[in-house]
């Protein structure tokens, strides 16, 4: 997800996730990004329970990254 989020460059960009569980943490640094399951799919963003350090902040929305949507 980090790779996908880093390539979303303008407000209004949408990132569609396929079926599955996405483990790991990531940061959102840009404004107006939508992160959602693809149509007809069900994506889950999960806390990596085997790594307590990484499970503290699974999704970090950085200052200035306002107006985003998680679906």
Order of alpha helices (4+ residues) and beta strands (2+ residues): alpha-beta-beta-beta-beta-beta-beta-beta
